[in-house]
Amino acid sequence: MSSPATTAAALCTESRKSHVAPEADYLSADATSSASPEQRSVVNHRAEPYSSASPPETPRLEDLQLRDRSLTPGKSRKRQLPQESAAAASAPIRPRPQPNVFTPNYDDGTHRVFAGARKHTAYDFDSPVASMSVLEKRSKPTNEIPVNKLTLQPETRQITEEQLINEVRTIYAGLVLVERKCVEIDRQQANNPSTLTNEQWQALTALHRTLLHEHHDFFLASQHPSASPALQRLASRYAMPARMWRHAIHSFLELLRHRLPEVLDHMLAFIYTAYSMMALLLESVPSFEDTWIECLGDLARYKMAVEESDLRDREVWAGVARYWYNKAADKSPMVGRIQHHLAVLARPNILLQLFFYSKSLICVHPFPNTKDSILLLFSPCLEQKEPLHHPPLMLSFVRAHGVLFNKQSILSFLEYGYEFISFLETQIGRVGSKWREQGIYFASANFVSLFEYDLGSFIGKAFVETTNSPVNISEVKDSYYTQHSTPASKLSLHRVSHSGHFQTSVEVISYASCFAFHTLALVLKHIGDKNVLPHVHVSLAFLWSLALVPEAMSYAQSEIPWQALVTFLNTLNTQGLNESRLKSQSFPMPESGMKCHLPEDFSMRGLIWSQLYYPPGFFNFSTLEDDEERSLEPPSITAPRTERCLWIGHRLASVSW
């Protein structure tokens, strides 16, 4: 049976063969065999790994005190060694370590940490357990150190097409049952309103919330990435987004709205629930992004409508609704319904309301219900039952359009028109930079009146036909003006007696064009005023589009202030502008690094006549998401706006009238 000294020597030798770290190379067999049992205990702890089944014992205080005693070579120890180690007492004491070589077990009376410690603290080597773990890791080759492999992703089972179909079928069956119940209860309460208890309203809210969750599950299953194209088309085929809005949200909100203020808490709770669901669908089902954005705007508008006591919250939610509607307008700029929603949010600004309502009527896809909504704007202004707190300039302008829209007395139209012109002469210079935005709204609404506020009018049909025509528009325009070179005086419209009412479309177009271009002529007198450039730009863009539809131009050509336009354009500052770009037939796209869009571009976007002005894809590079950012007018914007106006002037001059 081997002695403890022999066993320790064997362990140290085996440890050296297993790539012992350089710091432990000084543990020779001689030094180990001459060590005391306490010292051998420390050495064994450092060289021999322990297992979790037999953890090392906590070192005794006597064992640790060995390190605090001086081991001076040549002097005998005063402490009596145990009997079992007496034979090893005469063994030579280990030599001093070489300079700058780290020896953790050597104690010369001072505490040092050499550079070889590799940033380990003294505690790592004062504790036998901690030192042993460090040496154990260093004594193993790199390829033997176990590596804890991390799982990148838990294993998932791929869902099959058959499973998806069964899931969608099951969800839809439950959805139809809940939907039928919601429709039945909503219709019953709308036709026979009865007083419901608080518990009954909570039950109704829970029922419609369940229908919302059923729709959410249906969209997640049918729009799953593994779903086939046929399965993904089910939501559109069965009009699921519209059904969700109509039966799960809108009908219940209308039911609650008619019971206000008793059910205000229930209505607010359901608005928050529906808003959260729409926000979730916007993230998880992007295939119907346009619908979710518009629904979010509608819900924010409902929240704004019920906030009657707190005006601050009302304004906040109006801004939220406006944000979503502007985002929807960016997605669908040709849809008049979005412009109608923005008109509702524009209250009490009557000029802005008229701008959005009129734009909604002659968008590429007009919104017919606007004809009813716009009466809510015109009626209070025309009835004059109570004093209206609106600026006189805007009030007279809205009244003139109200008479024209309703085809009322021509004399009343002229009265309001002259009143507006008289205010306009002094207002432009007085309001300063505010006229930039107001001028856009005045010009846009005036040109809508030439369409009789309807795409079904003669001019409207002419623009629709030209826009959808596959034939080159410029060639058709040149051919028409060459064959019909008629003086403008012969195309002037004959006006009826001022004592009558508007009867025909010709009468409406005649007075509308007179009013619109008389306004333009007055604006053109402000030469050198940069604030009128947006109004002039919109007017020139409409004239160029009108020139591309010769049948429509024949109705307004005699009213256009051509001489005033020439004078105004000749006074514009052309410094820094490229003459070749002004005379080019191509639209003057901005150079790299310059702002691409002008604020009035977004006001004209979507109108039927602007489709002939802007090149395809012009609005694809819009990076400004906030409506306030788009209305900013930096000083550098004057140059591209001037370039646009002069380019249109060159294009109009090239027409063979």
JOSULTA-V427864 format. One line per field, one symbol per residue. ss: DSSP state (@ for helix, = for strand, . for the rest). phi: phi as a letter, one per 30 degrees, with the letter a starting at -180 (. if undefined). burial: # if it has 9 or more other ideal C-beta (glycine too) atoms within 8 Angstrom, else .. A space follows every 10 residues. Layout:
BEGIN
ss: ???
phi: ???
burial: ???
END
This chain:
BEGIN
ss: ...@@@@@@@ @@@@@@@... .@@@....@@ @@@...@@@@ @@@@@@@... .......... @@@@@@@@.. .......... ..@@@..... .......... .......... ....@@@... .@@@@@.@@@ @@@@@@@@.. .@@@...... .......... @@@@@@@@@@ @@@@@@@@@@ @@@@@@@@@@ @......@@@ @@@@@@@@@@ @@@@@@@@@@ @@......@@ @@.@@@@..@ @@@@@@@@@@ @@@@@@@... ...@@@@@@@ @@@@@@@@@@ @@@@.@@@@@ @@@@@@@@@@ @@@@@@.... @@@@@@@@@@ @@@@@@@@@@ @...=@@@@@ @@@@@....@ @@@@@@@@@@ @.=.=....@ @@@.@@@@@@ @@@....... .@@@@@@@@@ @@@@@@..=@ @@@@@@@@@@ @@@@@@@@@@ @..@@@@@@@ @@@@@@@@@. .......@@@ @@@@@@@@.. ..@@@@@@@@ @@@....@@@ @......... =...@@@@@@ @@@@@@@@@@ @@@......@ @@@@@@@@@@ @@@@@@@..@ @@@@@@@@@. .@@@@@@@@@ ........@@ @@@....... ........@@ @@@@..=.@@ @@.....@@@ @.....@@@@ ......@@@@ @@@@@@@@@@ @@@....
phi: .ddedddddd dddddddchd dedcdddddd ddddddeddd ddddddccdc cddbdddddd eddddedccd cddjcddddd ddddcddddd dddddddddi cdbdcdbcjb cbbddddhid ddddcdcedd dddddddddc dddcddcddd ddaddbcddc dddddddddd dddddddddd dddddddddd dbdbdcdddd dddddddddd dddddddddd ddcdeddded dddddddchd ddddddccbd ddddddddcd cdcedddddd dddddddddd dddcbddced dddddddddd dddddddcdc dddddddddd dddddddddd dbdccddddd dddddddcdd dddddddddd dbdecdcddd dddddddded dddhdbdccb eedddddddd ddddddhcdd dddddddddd ddddecdddd didddedddd dddddddddd dhhadddddd dddddddddd dddddddddd dddcdceddd cdcdcddddc cdccdddddd dddddddddd dddddddicd dcdedddddd ddddddddbe dddddbddcd dddddddddd cddcdicddd ddcddddddd ddicddcced dddddjdddd dccdddidcd cdcdccdddd ddbdeddddd dddddddded ddddddd
burial: ....###### ###.#..#.# #.##.##..# ########## ########.. .....#..#. ..##.#.... .......... ....#..##. ...#...... ##..###... .....##... ...##..### ##.###.### .......... .......... #..##.##.. ##.##..##. ###.##..## .......... ##.##.#### ########## ####..#... ##.##....# #.######## #######..# ..##.##### #.###.#### ##..#..### ########## ####.##... ...#..##.# #########. #.#.###### ######...# ########## ####.##..# #.##..#### ##.......# ..######## #####..#.# .###.##.## #.##..##.. #...###### ########## #####.#### ####.##... ..#..###.# #......#.. #.#....... .#....#### ########## ####.#.... ########## ########## .######### #..######. .#.#..#... ##.....#.. ....#.#### ########## ####...##. .#.......# ......#### ########## ##..#..
END
